[in-house]
Amino acid sequence: MLTHLRPTLVLTTALTVVTGLAYPLAMTGLAGTLFPAKAAGSLVERDGVVVGSALIGQSFTGERYFHGRPSATTAPDPADATKTVAAPYNAANSGGSNLGPTSQALRDRVADDLARLKSENPAAPVPMDLVTTSGSGLDPDISPEAALFQAPRIARTRGLPEDRVRDLVAAQTQDRLLGILGEPRVNVLALNLALDAGQVRTGR
């Protein structure tokens, strides 16, 4: 029995050390050396203060800011731990709503969002990603169309020419990876930071 047990224990221990300890530590060290910013979480700073991550969306609700894609993430209800409450972009509980097309709650939520967005910009069709949540609930990006849809509101509330807001969106639009992977996108946090920086330069 020991003849069979010893090789099994040795192999299990060796693989645990290599794959569970040595390899993760080596990859973490290599990533920290070659890509320190990304390895640290792609944190975004403003005036030396961390204001978020380029990889995780934030809940911008003010009329003066671009809004991201809806998020269905939740958190425990402080008043009742057996229940949950909405907590948009909660990275500790990434996930979708799991509501299907027959869900009345989903249809009501989408209808409300559509009505609000159409009142904001009646002349343009509402981009799909402004009313649908993602599987993760953490998307930091929106489509260029979703950003441009919001340009009239931003221009109106900030007293800016709409063309200037559109130019800002174009400047912040990232192309497909390697020209072929994914879709063009705009990082909402970066766009809002650029928007604020532009306001400072104009003295508004």
N, C-alpha and C positions, 0 to 999 in steps of 0.2 A: 504493500500500500504506500509506504513512504517513497518507494521508487517512482510512483506515479504522482504523488502529492508534491514532492520537492520541486520538480520542473514547473509544475503549475503555479506554485507560490512564487518561485523566482521570476517566471515570465510575467505574472500579474504585477509583482512589485516593480519590475523593470519598466513595464509599459506605463504604469501609474506615474513613475518618476519622470519618464521621458515625455509622455503626452499630457500629463496633468500638471507638471511643474516646470520642467526644463523648456519645453517648446513654448508654452504661453509666456514665460518670463523672457525668453529670447525674442519672441515676436513683439512683445511690449517694449522691450529695450530698443529693438531695431526701429520700430515705428516712432518712438520718442526721439530717436536720433535723426532719422531721415525726414519725418513729417511731424515736427513737434506741435504745431498748431492743430493739426487734424487729430493727432493722438490725444490731445488734451480736451477734445470735444468740439473743435471748431468754434471756440468762444468768440463772441463779438464784443469789442470794447468801444466806449465813447468817453472821451476825456479821462482815460485810464480806469474807467469803471466798467465791469462786465455787465452788458445789458441783455444778453441772450446767447443763443447758439444759432449758427447758420443752418443747423440740421433739424431744429425743432421749432415749430410754429409758435406764435404767441397770439393772444386774444386782443387784437386791436379793435376797439369799438367806437372810438371818437370819430366824429364826422370829418375831422381834419386829417385823418390817416387812411391809408389803404387797408382794407380788410382782407384777411386770408380765407382759406377754404373752411367751411364749417367743420367742427370737430365734435365727435360723439363720445369722447372719453368721459369717464366718471371718476368719482372719489367717494369714500365712505361718508355717509351723512353724520356730521358731528353730533346731531341730536339722537340718532338711532343707528348704531353700527350695523344693524341687519339690512339697512337700506343704502342706496347710493344717491348722489346728487350730481348734476352736470358739473364737469370740471374740464373745460376745453383745453386741449393740448397738454393733458396730464401725462407726462412721460413715464410715470410710475405705473400707469394702467393703460398702456397702448392698446387700442382695439377699435372696432367699428360698433355700430349700434345693433347689428345682426337683424335689423328690420327689413322685411321683404316688401315687394311691390303691392302686396295685399294689405299691408299694415295701415290702418287709418291714422295712427299717430304719425307715421312717416309722411303720408300724403298731406296731412294737415300742416306739418312743419314745412314741407317744401312749398305748399301753396302760400303760406304766410311769408316765407322768404321771397318767393317770386313777386308777390304783391308789393312788398317793401322795396325790392330792387327795381321793379318797373316804375314805381313812383319816383324813384331816385333818378332814373334815366329812361324816360318813356320812349325815346327815339331809337334805342338800340335793343337787340335781342339779348336776353340774359345768358351769359356763358354758363355752361353746365357745371363747372367746378365751383361756382359761387353758391350753388344750392345742394350739391351732393357732398357727402363726407367720404373720406378715404378709409381703407382698411385699417390703417394705423391710427388715424386721428391726429397725427403729428405733422402733417405736411407743412414745410416752411415756404413752399413755392405756390404760385398760381400761374395760370397761363397769361401770356401777354394780352390776350383778349379780355380776360377778367380784370387786369390792371387798367387797360384803356377804358373799359366800361365805367370805371370809377373816376376817371379823369375829370368829367364835368363837376362832380361833387367836390372833389379836392380843389379844383380851380375856384369854384364858387365860395367855399368856406375859407379859403386862404387868400382870396383876392388876387389870384394869379391868372395870367393868360392861359387858356386851356392848351394852346400849342406848346407852351413851355412844360406843362405837366406831361404831355404826350412825349416830348423829347426826353424827359427824365426817364419815363418808362422804357423807351427805346434804348437809352444808354445803360439801363440796368438789366436788360433782357439777355439771358444766357442762351447760347445756341445748343443744339444737340451735341452730346458728348462724341468727340471725334467726327462730328458732322453727320452721324448716322444713328446714334443710340439715343432713345428717349425723345422728348419733345422740347421745343423752346419754352423757357420758364423764367419767372421773375421771383427773386427772393423777397418776401414781403418786409422782413426786418431791414434788410439792406436798402430797399426802396424807401421806407419811411425815414431811415436815418439820412439818406441822401436828400430827401424832401426837407427835413429839418435843417440840414446843413445849407441848403439853398436858401431857405428863409432867413438864416442868419446873415448870409452874404448880401442879401438885398435890403437888410435893415427893416424887414417887415415884422 
